Amino acid sequence: MLTNKFNMKDLGVVDVIIGIKIYKTSNELVLSQYYYAEKIIDKFSKGDNSTTKTSIDISVLLSKR
């Protein structure tokens, strides 16, 4: 029905759509945003994914409020 109204072509099995990676296992589909997050990190950090030390006063008590 859709092909009668729209010009369409089959691009095969979907792998990534709108930044979401799709994996198919034997009994489920898994959606992962790892691919999208990795692209964002690369874009803004210019590939520098190294860790850094941050000083913190360990005598300060942290609470939810």
FIKOLZA-1660 file (N, C-alpha, C; in steps of 0.1 Angstrom, whole numbers, plus 5000, padded with zeros to 4 digits):
% residues 65
   i   px   py   pz ch aa at
   1 5008 4988 5000  A  M  N
   1 5000 5000 5000  A  M CA
   1 5009 5013 5000  A  M  C
   2 5020 5013 5008  A  L  N
   2 5028 5025 5008  A  L CA
   2 5036 5027 4995  A  L  C
   3 5040 5016 4989  A  T  N
   3 5047 5018 4976  A  T CA
   3 5038 5023 4965  A  T  C
   4 5025 5022 4966  A  N  N
   4 5016 5028 4957  A  N CA
   4 5015 5043 4958  A  N  C
   5 5017 5048 4970  A  K  N
   5 5016 5063 4973  A  K CA
   5 5030 5070 4973  A  K  C
   6 5040 5062 4977  A  F  N
   6 5053 5069 4978  A  F CA
   6 5064 5062 4970  A  F  C
   7 5074 5069 4966  A  N  N
   7 5085 5064 4958  A  N CA
   7 5095 5058 4969  A  N  C
   8 5096 5045 4969  A  M  N
   8 5104 5038 4979  A  M CA
   8 5114 5028 4973  A  M  C
   9 5124 5025 4981  A  K  N
   9 5133 5015 4977  A  K CA
   9 5138 5008 4990  A  K  C
  10 5142 4995 4988  A  D  N
  10 5147 4987 5000  A  D CA
  10 5161 4989 5002  A  D  C
  11 5165 4994 5013  A  L  N
  11 5179 4997 5017  A  L CA
  11 5185 4985 5024  A  L  C
  12 5178 4975 5027  A  G  N
  12 5183 4963 5034  A  G CA
  12 5180 4964 5049  A  G  C
  13 5187 4956 5056  A  V  N
  13 5185 4955 5071  A  V CA
  13 5190 4968 5077  A  V  C
  14 5183 4974 5086  A  V  N
  14 5187 4986 5093  A  V CA
  14 5198 4983 5103  A  V  C
  15 5208 4992 5104  A  D  N
  15 5219 4990 5113  A  D CA
  15 5219 5001 5123  A  D  C
  16 5218 5014 5118  A  V  N
  16 5218 5026 5127  A  V CA
  16 5207 5035 5121  A  V  C
  17 5199 5040 5130  A  I  N
  17 5189 5050 5126  A  I CA
  17 5188 5060 5136  A  I  C
  18 5188 5073 5132  A  I  N
  18 5188 5085 5141  A  I CA
  18 5198 5083 5152  A  I  C
  19 5210 5078 5150  A  G  N
  19 5220 5076 5160  A  G CA
  19 5218 5065 5169  A  G  C
  20 5208 5056 5167  A  I  N
  20 5206 5045 5176  A  I CA
  20 5210 5032 5168  A  I  C
  21 5220 5025 5174  A  K  N
  21 5225 5012 5168  A  K CA
  21 5215 5001 5172  A  K  C
  22 5212 4993 5162  A  I  N
  22 5202 4982 5164  A  I CA
  22 5209 4969 5162  A  I  C
  23 5208 4960 5173  A  Y  N
  23 5214 4947 5172  A  Y CA
  23 5202 4937 5173  A  Y  C
  24 5203 4926 5166  A  K  N
  24 5193 4915 5167  A  K CA
  24 5200 4903 5173  A  K  C
  25 5194 4898 5184  A  T  N
  25 5198 4886 5189  A  T CA
  25 5189 4875 5185  A  T  C
  26 5190 4863 5191  A  S  N
  26 5181 4852 5187  A  S CA
  26 5167 4855 5191  A  S  C
  27 5164 4862 5202  A  N  N
  27 5150 4864 5206  A  N CA
  27 5147 4878 5209  A  N  C
  28 5155 4888 5206  A  E  N
  28 5151 4902 5209  A  E CA
  28 5159 4912 5200  A  E  C
  29 5154 4924 5200  A  L  N
  29 5161 4935 5194  A  L CA
  29 5167 4944 5205  A  L  C
  30 5180 4948 5203  A  V  N
  30 5186 4956 5213  A  V CA
  30 5189 4970 5207  A  V  C
  31 5185 4980 5214  A  L  N
  31 5187 4994 5209  A  L CA
  31 5198 5000 5218  A  L  C
  32 5208 5006 5212  A  S  N
  32 5220 5012 5219  A  S CA
  32 5223 5026 5215  A  S  C
  33 5224 5035 5224  A  Q  N
  33 5228 5049 5221  A  Q CA
  33 5243 5051 5222  A  Q  C
  34 5251 5040 5223  A  Y  N
  34 5265 5041 5224  A  Y CA
  34 5271 5048 5212  A  Y  C
  35 5266 5044 5200  A  Y  N
  35 5271 5050 5187  A  Y CA
  35 5269 5065 5187  A  Y  C
  36 5257 5069 5191  A  Y  N
  36 5254 5084 5192  A  Y CA
  36 5263 5091 5202  A  Y  C
  37 5264 5085 5214  A  A  N
  37 5272 5091 5225  A  A CA
  37 5286 5092 5221  A  A  C
  38 5292 5082 5214  A  E  N
  38 5306 5082 5210  A  E CA
  38 5308 5094 5200  A  E  C
  39 5298 5096 5190  A  K  N
  39 5300 5106 5181  A  K CA
  39 5300 5120 5187  A  K  C
  40 5291 5122 5198  A  I  N
  40 5290 5135 5205  A  I CA
  40 5303 5137 5212  A  I  C
  41 5308 5127 5219  A  I  N
  41 5321 5128 5227  A  I CA
  41 5332 5132 5217  A  I  C
  42 5333 5125 5206  A  D  N
  42 5344 5128 5197  A  D CA
  42 5342 5142 5191  A  D  C
  43 5330 5147 5189  A  K  N
  43 5328 5160 5183  A  K CA
  43 5333 5171 5193  A  K  C
  44 5330 5170 5206  A  F  N
  44 5333 5180 5215  A  F CA
  44 5346 5179 5223  A  F  C
  45 5351 5167 5224  A  S  N
  45 5364 5165 5231  A  S CA
  45 5376 5164 5222  A  S  C
  46 5373 5164 5209  A  K  N
  46 5384 5163 5199  A  K CA
  46 5392 5150 5201  A  K  C
  47 5386 5140 5206  A  G  N
  47 5393 5127 5207  A  G CA
  47 5401 5126 5220  A  G  C
  48 5401 5136 5229  A  D  N
  48 5408 5135 5242  A  D CA
  48 5399 5129 5252  A  D  C
  49 5400 5116 5254  A  N  N
  49 5392 5109 5264  A  N CA
  49 5400 5105 5276  A  N  C
  50 5410 5111 5279  A  S  N
  50 5419 5108 5290  A  S CA
  50 5412 5112 5303  A  S  C
  51 5416 5106 5314  A  T  N
  51 5411 5109 5327  A  T CA
  51 5419 5121 5333  A  T  C
  52 5414 5127 5343  A  T  N
  52 5421 5138 5350  A  T CA
  52 5418 5137 5364  A  T  C
  53 5427 5142 5373  A  K  N
  53 5424 5143 5387  A  K CA
  53 5417 5155 5391  A  K  C
  54 5407 5154 5399  A  T  N
  54 5400 5165 5404  A  T CA
  54 5401 5166 5419  A  T  C
  55 5405 5177 5425  A  S  N
  55 5407 5177 5439  A  S CA
  55 5393 5179 5446  A  S  C
  56 5392 5172 5457  A  I  N
  56 5380 5173 5465  A  I CA
  56 5383 5172 5480  A  I  C
  57 5376 5180 5488  A  D  N
  57 5378 5180 5502  A  D CA
  57 5370 5168 5508  A  D  C
  58 5377 5158 5513  A  I  N
  58 5371 5146 5517  A  I CA
  58 5364 5147 5531  A  I  C
  59 5367 5159 5538  A  S  N
  59 5360 5161 5551  A  S CA
  59 5346 5166 5549  A  S  C
  60 5342 5170 5537  A  V  N
  60 5329 5175 5535  A  V CA
  60 5319 5164 5533  A  V  C
  61 5308 5164 5541  A  L  N
  61 5298 5154 5540  A  L CA
  61 5288 5157 5529  A  L  C
  62 5286 5148 5520  A  L  N
  62 5276 5150 5509  A  L CA
  62 5263 5144 5513  A  L  C
  63 5252 5151 5509  A  S  N
  63 5239 5146 5511  A  S CA
  63 5230 5148 5499  A  S  C
  64 5218 5142 5499  A  K  N
  64 5209 5144 5487  A  K CA
  64 5204 5158 5486  A  K  C
  65 5203 5165 5497  A  R  N
  65 5197 5178 5496  A  R CA
  65 5207 5188 5491  A  R  C
% end
